[in-house]
């Protein structure tokens, strides 16, 4: 009876090495599972970092009195437009009347049939600047169309004049005209355009109309004021007024006031971002018998510390000009769910009656000695700093620890994989040699059996 061999000469399974290596992979798989859990935790820490950073973003743009403040302006927008520097402007009501707008010196030439094909001749334009300096613009034959003259003038910014070619809309055969305008307005910027001297033109090229420069004239609270420009800066401190129209005898008001609604929106946005952090903490700490705490941050000391610091900032007393106050007076309080509520009506009532106090509660105040008291937002800034500071902030250090753990596991996995690769190679070599040996034995056994004419030589060896 012959020897019964398996799928290979040794009688062992073909995938014997694969089976052995599968068993060896169990420790690697366990490390991968451990890494996955730590990675899940790190992902949650990254989410928390983002939420706290959004709080920092709000504070960065609103955490001082100047940044927090907003002003609103009610006025006749058809007549003027108003912008305010909120760090300097003072709320108040002003009466304004625009008698005339500032205008600049300008002159318009006689008309021509075509702006590009017209030939005005060769010559020069001469005018006198407000400082008495005379300017000459020479026009040669290469620039003797209306468009050419305008291009020549605009090419030299030192001339103090801008040239435009317009169609006067008259419907005549010669509607195209050259308009020269001094760049500045006002009485002190009056220019004189006495000479257009050209020869050999298709027709006369000379001044037909001229407008003199003059100041804007307005009345502020009944007092006459003149300005060289239509943009009035700091006539009212911290306020810029752009004049649009003039209507003598029509007085209107400019009312500048604290924009309570806009400040409320900023505080509401801050509360929303703080609640996102508090809700994250609450969700992570919501543990039951099905919660896999190896993949969450439930019970993590970092969350307890962060939540405690937010509570401390809300309940901390703030020194103001009128004594100690808390942000709760502005309508901020904790509800039963552990998040903040913002009472808009309470906020508007206090900030509307005493904007200074409300601002000091939120952003602190500068003292006469040069120091500064810390407001609610300053306390939040300190909380955010201890959370996000690199590398020792309470969130950043937690992230760093988790990342370090992941990197350690990656190194151990890499080392183990190298060992397994070497072991797999050695096993394959051993089984290959065993296969060769068994093949030779099988071949020799078959030869002996043929010579003996009967029983199996392998059996006889047994």
Secondary structure as UniProt FT lines:
FT   TURN            9..10
FT   TURN            14..15
FT   HELIX           16..24
FT   HELIX           26..62
FT   HELIX           65..68
FT   STRAND          71..74
FT   TURN            77..79
FT   STRAND          80..84
FT   TURN            86..88
FT   STRAND          92..100
FT   STRAND          103..109
FT   TURN            115..117
FT   STRAND          122..128
FT   TURN            130..131
FT   STRAND          134..139
FT   HELIX           141..143
FT   HELIX           146..155
FT   HELIX           157..159
FT   STRAND          161..167
FT   STRAND          176..185
FT   HELIX           187..189
FT   STRAND          192..199
FT   STRAND          207..211
FT   STRAND          216..220
FT   TURN            221..222
FT   STRAND          223..227
FT   STRAND          231..236
FT   TURN            237..238
FT   STRAND          239..243
FT   TURN            248..249
FT   STRAND          251..258
FT   HELIX           260..285
FT   TURN            289..290
FT   TURN            293..294
FT   TURN            298..299
FT   HELIX           301..315
FT   STRAND          318..320
FT   TURN            321..322
FT   STRAND          323..325
FT   HELIX           327..330
FT   STRAND          332..334
FT   TURN            336..337
FT   STRAND          340..342
FT   HELIX           344..353
FT   HELIX           355..363
FT   TURN            368..369
FT   HELIX           376..388
FT   TURN            390..392
FT   HELIX           394..452
FT   HELIX           457..461
//
